[in-house]
């Protein structure tokens, strides 16, 4: 009985040694994970002095105590490692969430800008269509024996979309000064737009020589088909002094 009591006491103290060692190991693992150096606890130092008592345990029981100690130590180290891994995973998750939030914000801003641009383009197209619908065709003007510059310009204002008229007028100013009978003595270019050959106007009407509205119709069609609009034609003219 005395021997049995003695073994039980030493076994318990052996477990205490194992527990203290495990606590010290956990502190070292956590310290490494957090970037600090773990220091042995006073409890571990005090209990470690009892480790020499293991020599008094019979061989079979000593192995059992040591095995239990190693198992507990391994379990404690595994828990510490899991905690460190969980902390790393949480940091990665927070970083990923922040990156996703920024990406979503950027996508939303891009979508907003695209929608605003498309809405603006639709509005401009609507205005352009409305402006075109208000214009008159060349055939709607009564034929006269002659036309003043003011009358020709009034025709043009009714045939050319309002947003394009100034560009249209700039070109006519430079080409003919609104003289529908202007002739270039050296090349033979004719009319408001100095078409060459002059017969090009015939695609807009047979009365192109006497009706400025027919010339205006041809000039507007030419600018739209070749450049997209009178203002695009005017931009080209400014860069090249011809169109």
C-alpha positions in Angstrom: 0.0 0.0 0.0 2.8 2.4 0.8 4.5 1.7 -2.5 1.2 2.2 -4.3 0.6 5.6 -2.7 4.1 6.6 -3.5 3.7 5.8 -7.2 0.4 7.6 -7.4 1.9 10.8 -5.9 4.8 10.7 -8.2 2.5 10.0 -11.2 0.4 13.0 -10.4 3.5 15.2 -10.0 4.7 13.7 -13.3 1.5 14.9 -15.0 2.1 18.3 -13.4 5.5 18.4 -15.1 3.9 17.5 -18.4 1.3 20.1 -18.0 3.8 22.8 -17.1 5.9 21.9 -20.1 2.9 22.0 -22.3 1.9 25.5 -21.0 5.5 26.7 -21.7 5.3 25.2 -25.2 1.9 26.9 -25.9 3.4 30.2 -24.8 6.3 29.7 -27.2 4.0 28.9 -30.1 1.6 31.8 -29.5 4.6 34.1 -29.0 6.0 33.1 -32.4 2.6 33.7 -34.0 2.3 37.1 -32.5 6.0 38.1 -33.1 7.0 38.1 -29.4 9.4 35.9 -27.5 7.7 33.6 -24.9 9.2 33.5 -21.4 8.9 30.4 -19.2 6.3 30.9 -16.4 7.2 30.7 -12.7 4.8 27.7 -12.4 6.7 25.8 -15.1 10.0 26.5 -13.4 8.8 25.4 -10.0 7.1 22.3 -11.3 10.1 21.3 -13.4 12.1 20.6 -10.3 9.8 17.6 -9.6 10.8 16.0 -12.9 13.7 14.2 -11.2 11.1 12.2 -9.2 10.1 10.3 -12.4 13.2 8.2 -11.9 11.6 6.7 -8.8 8.6 5.4 -10.9 8.8 1.8 -12.0 9.6 1.4 -15.8 6.1 0.5 -16.9 4.4 3.3 -15.1 7.1 5.8 -16.0 6.4 5.1 -19.7 2.7 5.6 -19.2 3.3 9.0 -17.5 5.7 10.1 -20.2 3.3 9.0 -23.0 0.4 10.9 -21.4 2.6 14.0 -21.0 3.6 13.9 -24.7 0.0 13.4 -25.8 -1.1 16.4 -23.8 1.8 18.4 -25.1 1.0 17.5 -28.7 -2.7 18.3 -28.2 -1.9 21.7 -26.6 0.5 22.5 -29.5 -2.2 21.6 -32.0 -4.7 23.9 -30.4 -2.2 26.7 -30.4 -1.4 26.1 -34.1 -5.2 26.0 -34.9 -5.6 29.4 -33.2 -2.7 30.9 -35.1 -4.1 29.5 -38.4 -7.6 30.9 -37.6 -6.1 34.3 -36.9 -4.3 34.3 -40.2 -7.4 33.2 -42.0 -9.5 36.0 -40.4 -6.9 38.6 -41.5 -7.0 37.2 -45.0 -10.8 37.3 -45.0 -10.9 40.9 -43.8 -8.4 41.9 -46.5 -10.4 40.1 -49.2 -13.6 41.7 -48.1 -12.0 45.2 -48.2 -10.7 44.5 -51.7 -14.1 43.3 -52.9 -15.8 46.4 -51.5 -13.4 48.7 -53.4 -13.9 46.7 -56.6 -17.7 46.9 -56.3 -17.6 50.6 -55.6 -15.4 51.1 -58.7 -17.8 49.0 -60.8 -20.8 50.9 -59.6 -19.1 54.2 -60.5 -18.2 53.0 -64.0 -21.8 51.8 -64.5 -23.1 55.1 -63.4 -20.9 57.1 -65.7 -21.8 54.7 -68.6 -25.5 55.2 -67.9 -25.1 59.0 -67.8 -23.2 59.0 -71.0 -25.8 56.9 -72.8 -28.6 59.0 -71.5 -26.9 62.1 -72.7 -26.3 60.6 -76.2 -30.0 59.6 -76.4 -31.1 63.1 -75.4 -28.8 64.6 -78.1 -30.0 62.2 -80.7 -33.6 63.0 -79.8 -32.9 66.7 -80.1 -31.2 66.2 -83.4 -34.1 64.1 -84.7 -36.6 66.8 -83.6 -34.5 69.5 -85.3 -34.4 67.5 -88.5 -38.1 66.9 -88.4 -38.7 70.7 -88.3 -36.6 71.3 -91.5 -38.1 72.0 -94.9 -37.2 70.3 -98.2 -35.9 72.3 -101.1 -39.1 71.6 -103.1 -41.2 73.4 -100.5 -39.9 76.8 -101.5 -41.5 78.8 -104.2 -39.4 79.5 -107.3 -38.2 83.1 -107.8 -36.3 84.8 -110.6 -33.6 85.9 -108.2 -32.6 85.6 -104.5 -30.9 87.9 -102.1 -28.3 86.7 -99.6 -30.8 87.2 -96.8 -33.4 85.0 -98.6 -30.8 82.2 -99.3 -29.7 82.3 -95.6 -33.4 82.1 -94.5 -33.8 79.0 -96.7 -30.8 77.4 -95.2 -32.0 78.1 -91.7 -35.2 76.2 -92.5 -33.4 73.3 -94.2 -30.4 72.8 -91.9 -30.8 71.5 -88.3 -30.5 74.4 -85.9 -27.5 72.9 -84.1 -25.6 72.6 -87.3 -26.5 75.8 -89.0 -23.5 78.0 -87.8 -21.0 75.4 -89.1 -22.9 75.1 -92.4 -22.9 78.9 -92.7 -19.2 79.2 -92.0 -18.4 76.9 -94.9 -20.7 78.8 -97.3 -19.2 82.1 -96.2 -15.7 80.8 -97.2 -16.7 79.1 -100.4 -19.1 81.6 -102.0 -20.2 84.3 -99.6 -23.7 83.0 -100.2 -23.7 83.7 -103.9 -25.5 80.8 -105.5 -24.2 81.8 -109.0 -20.6 82.2 -108.0 -18.1 80.7 -110.5 -14.4 80.0 -110.0 -12.7 81.5 -113.1 -9.8 79.1 -113.0 -11.5 75.8 -112.0 -15.1 76.2 -113.0 -16.3 75.3 -109.5 -19.9 76.6 -109.1 -22.5 77.8 -106.7 -22.8 78.1 -102.9 -20.5 75.1 -102.3 -18.2 75.5 -105.3 -19.0 72.1 -106.5 -16.7 70.7 -109.2 -17.9 69.8 -111.7 -21.0 71.9 -111.2 -23.2 69.2 -112.6 -22.9 67.4 -109.2 -25.8 69.6 -108.0 -28.1 67.8 -110.4 -28.4 64.9 -107.9 -30.5 67.2 -105.7 -32.6 68.6 -108.5 -32.7 69.7 -112.1 -33.1 73.4 -111.2 -29.7 73.6 -109.4 -28.5 76.5 -111.6 -31.4 78.8 -110.7 -32.7 77.5 -107.3 -30.4 78.0 -104.2 -32.6 75.7 -102.2 -31.5 72.8 -104.5 -27.9 73.7 -103.9 -28.5 73.9 -100.2 -30.0 70.4 -100.3 -27.0 69.0 -102.2 -24.5 70.7 -99.9 -26.2 69.4 -96.7 -26.4 65.9 -98.1 -22.7 66.1 -99.1 -21.6 67.2 -95.6 -23.7 64.5 -93.9 -22.7 61.7 -96.1 -19.0 62.5 -96.3 -18.3 63.9 -92.8 -21.3 63.0 -90.7 -22.6 66.6 -90.2 -21.9 70.2 -91.2 -19.9 70.7 -88.0 -17.7 67.8 -88.8 -17.2 69.2 -92.3 -16.4 72.6 -90.8 -13.7 71.0 -88.5 -12.1 69.4 -91.6 -12.3 72.7 -93.5 -10.5 74.5 -90.7 -7.7 72.0 -90.7 -7.3 71.8 -94.5 -9.0 74.9 -96.0 -11.1 72.7 -98.1 -13.7 70.0 -97.6 
